[in-house]
């Protein structure tokens, strides 16, 4: 840990610049806590150097989402081909690949959500679906999907539902049943709920993001949130598998292991380079800091002194992937078509920043793994989503690996699913 003291007046000046002069009375406690926290200018956690809170102003930088010009695609490394797998969708945010190869697409959004799931079927196995039909509609911001035995599961923002299902069906019209009610809404409106089953289908894991940035409206509003929950397939036996995860959307199992990994979208308004989003192994019963600490035992100045016991037990995540990148998608590459360096590694969809003066994310990155553990730093894989600091073509989110070894990338802003294949 590298520590350097700076005068209290300088700390206060930095803070005043960062938070502005509005609402002075309501900000007073935050200012006092932040001035103390700013005594630490750089915190080093393992090999990660973190700036002080409020070292830069909190930015609001939202580029226009322009869509893709005809003939233009994202850019992959040499040796790969990028092509449209499906378009004419409305905010395709997530995919699920059924055992029979059917691709289900959750079309949902924060505002003006389509609230439906579309079925894509590649009948002749040429890498392009011939069938594109609405599979389910009139849902409530769906994201996670799962098939277990004779049920099709959907994670809406307000709960997990299951429906009787037969392989090959092209539409579900029945009401189904809600097996778990989930908290919906919230100040930051982390509405997405993902689903993942374990190897034998005996447990289902549900990701539930926080209701706010840093428990802004009280910890009671965050009940059962900022967690990964575990349930039985019928919805019983709910328990908190891991907590303190601000928005753990992407989940997957590291190949050859029983270790759950998650991509986690961290908190805002501490400056350009705080707090790093991360990809981490998730320990049962583990606590990962939110809202009291970040990236290990670094106490958030806005919650200073509230829970030193939880700060002390905060787990340092495995891989930082950049601050404000909105790292949401996660998939391990468990096939053999890509070159050897990519096998068993993790791909991460970075939806892109809003709380940073210069854009971050808006790409798919790759993290090399060996024997279930990361072996190197993240590297760019799929880029070209950004035209300029003021305009982007699209925003990658969910990632999935097809049985044929190609990879699907949801671009919800570009209303497109991209297919990346090795030449």
N, C-alpha and C positions, 0 to 999 in steps of 0.2 A: 504494500500500500504506500503510495506517495502522497504526502500531505504538505501543503504550503499555506501558511496563514496570510490573510490579507486584511487590511484595516476594516473595521466594522462599517465605517462610512462608505467605503467602496462597495462593500457587500450590499448595503442598502440602496446605493445608486443602481447597481445591477438589477436588483429586485424591482425597484420602481419602474425601470425601463421595461422589464419583462412583463409585469402584470398591469401596467397602466395606472392611471390616476382615477379611474371611475370606481364607484362603489367603495370609497376609501374605508368607511367604517366597517363594512362587511369583510374587507380584505385584511384588517389589522392583524388578526391572529396568524394568518398565513404569512404575512410579511415578517413578523417576529420570529416565527419558526424557521423561515427560509434564510433570514440573516444569519442565524446560528449555523444552519446546515451549510452555508456557503463558505464557512471556514475550511472545508475540504474542497480544494479546487480540482483535484484529480483523484479518483478512486481507482485502484487497480485490482481487479478480481481475476486471479490467474493471469491470462495474457490480455485481458480486456481493460483498456483504460477508459474510464467514464468521466465526463466533465462534471462540474458542479451543477446542481439544480439552478435553473434560471441564468446560466452562463450566457445564453442568447435569448432573445425575445421569443415568445410563443407565437409562431406564424399561423396564418390562415391562408393557405395557398392551394386553391382548387382549380386545376386546369380544365379547360373545355374538353368534353368527350366527343370527339368529332366523327367517329366511325372510320371505317377503312375505305380508302379509294379503290376503285376497280383495279384488280391485278396486284394489289399490294398485300403482303403477308408479313407476319412476324419472321424474325431471322434466327435460324439455328446454326450451330457450328457446321463446318465443312463435313460432308458425308451424310447429312440429314436432309430430308425433304419435308417441307411444311405445306399443307394444303387444307382447304376447307373440308371438314367432315359433315357439317350441317350448318345452315343459316336459316334465315326467316324465323328465328326464335325471338322470344322476348325475355331478355335478361337470363340467359342460361348460366346458372351459378354453380351447379353441382351435377355430377353424373354418378350413376351406379350401374355396374355391369353384372347382369344376371348370369347364372351358370350356363344358360343356353346361348349366351352371347348377346342377347338383347341389351341395348343401352337405354337407360332411363335418365331423363334430364329434368332436374328441378328448375323451373322457371319462376323466379321470385326476386323481389327487390324490396328495398326499404320503403319506397313510395311507388304508387301505381303498380303494384305487384300483379303479375299474371296469375299467380296462385294455382299453378297447374304442373303436372308432370307429363312430359312428352316421351313417347316410345320411338326409338330409332332401331331399325332392323336391317342388317346387311345380309340379304338373302343369298347372294351369289359369292359372298366373301371376297369382294374386290376392293374392300377398303372404303366403300361409299354406300351409305344406307339407301335402299330403295323404298323402304316404308318409313313414313314419319307421320304419326298419329297422336292425338291427345289421349293419354292413358288414364289420367285422373284430372279433375278440375274442381273448382270451388273449394280449394284448400285454403290454409291460412299460413302464408309464407313458409312453404315447405323447403327443406334442405336435405337432411339425411334420409337415405332409403336403405332398405335391407330386405332380403328374402331369407326366411328360415322356415324349413319344412313347408307347410301349406299356407303360409302367411306372407303378405307383403306389408312391411312396416314403413311408415312415413313419420318423420319428425317435423311436425308443424311447430310454429313458435310457441304455441300454448300447450303442447303435449305430444306424446307418442301415440300414434294410432296404428292398428293393424287390421288387415282385410283378408278374407279368404282369397286364395290365389292358386291358380293352376298354371304351370309353365306354358308359355306360348300365348297366353291371353293378351289381347290387344287393348282391352279396356276394362276398368273397374268402375262400376256405378253404385255398388252397395255402400251403405253408411259406415260400416266397420265399427270398431270400438276404441275408445281412448283408454289405453292401459296405464298411462302415467300422465298426470297433469303437471305442466311446467309453468314457471313464472314467465309472463310475457310483458312486453313494454319496458319502460325505463328511460332515464334521461339520455343515455347514449344509444339506447335501443339496439343493443346487441341481440338481435332477434334470431340468428341462425342456430339451429340445433342439429348436430351431426350424430350419426349412429355407426357403431362398429360392433361386430360380434367376435367372440373369441373362437379358437380353432374348432371346438366341438359344438359350438352353438348353444352352450349352456348359460352364457352371460351376454348381455348387451351393454355397451358403454354409450353414454349420452353426454355430449359436450354442451354446457350451458354458460354463456358469457355473462359478464357483470351487467348490472343495470346502469352503471355510470362510469365515469372516468376513474375516480378514486374514492368511492363511497361518498360522493358529494352530498347526498341527501340522507345520509345515515345508514348504518350497517344493517338495520332491520329490513331495508328495502332489498338487501342483497341475499336474503335467505335462499338457500339451495342454488345460488348463482356463483359464478367464477369457479366452477367445479367441473370435474368429470364424474358423473354418476354411474353406478352399476346397478343393473336390475336383472331379474330372471326374464325369460322370454314372454311370460304372461303378465309382466309388470310388477310382480311382487318382489319383496326382498331388497327394496331400494337402500343403497348406502352411498356415502361419498367415497369414491375411490381415491381422488386426489383433489386438493383445494388450493386456493390462492393463485389460480390461473385466470388472468383477467378475461381473456377471450380465446379459449382453446378450441378452434374450429377443426382444423385438419387432424385426423388420427389414423394411425396405421401400425401394423406389427412389423418390427424389423425381421427380415427373412431369416429363417433358421433359428429364431428365438421366440420366447413368450413375453417379450418386452414391448410394452405399449409406448409409442412415441406420439408427440403432439406438436403442431405448429401453433404458437401462442402470440396473439396480437396484444402488445403491451400498452401502457398508459400514455397520456398526452400532457401537453402544456407545461413541461419542464425544460423545454429548449430543443434546438434542432437535433441534438445527438443524445437525448434521453427520452424514453428508455429503450434499449434495444429489444425489438421483437426477437423471438428465439424458437429453436427447435430443440426439444428435450425428451429424453426418456422420462417416463412418468412412473414414479414409485408409488405403490399402494400405500395410502396413508400419508403421502408426502404433502408438504406445504411449500408453495412456491412464491410467497411473499405478498401477493395483492390483498388489500391495498396498502399494507403497512411498510413493506420493503420491496426493493426491486433488485433484480440480478444478484441475488445473494443478500447479505445482511446490510444493504444500503438503505437506510431508513428514509422513507418519503417525508419531506419536511411538512407536507400538508397533514400528516397523521403522526407527527412527532410525539413520542412519549406515550402513545396510547396503548400499544401492545408490545412491550419489549420482549415478552416471552415468545411471541410469534416471529418477531424480527430475528431472534436468536436461532430459531429452528428453520429459517428459510433456506431452501435448497438452491444451490447455484445451478442454473440450467446448463445444458451441454454445449449448445452452439448458438452464438449470437448471429443474427441475420440482418442487422441494420435497424436503426431507429425509424419508426413511423412508416415502415414498408408495408404494413398491413399484410403480414404473412399469414395466409389463411388456408391454402391448399397444401396437402402433403400426400405423397405416394412413394413407396419404395419400388424400385425397378427390379422385379423378381423374374424377368424373362431373359432371353439370351440374344435377341436380335441387335440390340445396341452394342457398341464396342465394349470390350472387357472392363474398361475403367468405370463404366456406368452401372455395372451389375451389382445388385444389392445396395446401391446407393439411394439417396433420398432426393426427390424433386419437390420443390416448394413454389407454390404460386403466390406471388407478391402483388396484391391488389393495388397498392400504391398509396402514397402519402397525401395528407392534406395539412398536417401540422408541422411542416418543414419549409424553410425559406427556399430551398432547392429541392426539386422533386426526388423522391427515393422510391425504390420498388418499381412497379410497372414492368415486371419481367418474371420469368421463371428461372430459379437458380438450382444448382445441383450441389449436393454435399456427398463426397465420397465416404463409403463405409467399408469396413472389413470385419468379419466375424461379429456383426451386430453393433459395431462401435464406429463413430466418425473418425476418419483418418486424415482429414485435411480441411482447409478453409472452404467456405462456399464459393462457387464460381458461377458466372453468368452462363445460362444455357439458351433461353429463348428471349430475345430482345426485339427492339424495333417497335415497341408500343408507343414510344414517346416521339412526337414530332418536334416539340419545343417545350420550354418551361411553361408555356401557356396553353398547350394543346396536346392531347394524347389521342391515339387511334382507338385504343381499347384498354381493358383491364383484366389480366388473367386471374383466375380464382381456383376453382376445383381442378384437380388432376387425377387421371386414372390410367392404368396400364391395361391395354387390350391383350387378349389371349394370343394374338398374332405377333406380339412384341412391340407394336406401335403404342404411342401415348396420346391420349386425348387431353386437351387443355380448354377449359371453359373460359370464354371471354364474354363476361356478362354485359359490359358496356358496348362491345362491338357486336353483340347479338349473334355470335358465331362460336362454334366448337372447332378448334383446330386439331388436325391429326399430324403428329410428328413421327416420321418413320426413318429408319436407317436405309440408305441407298443400297 
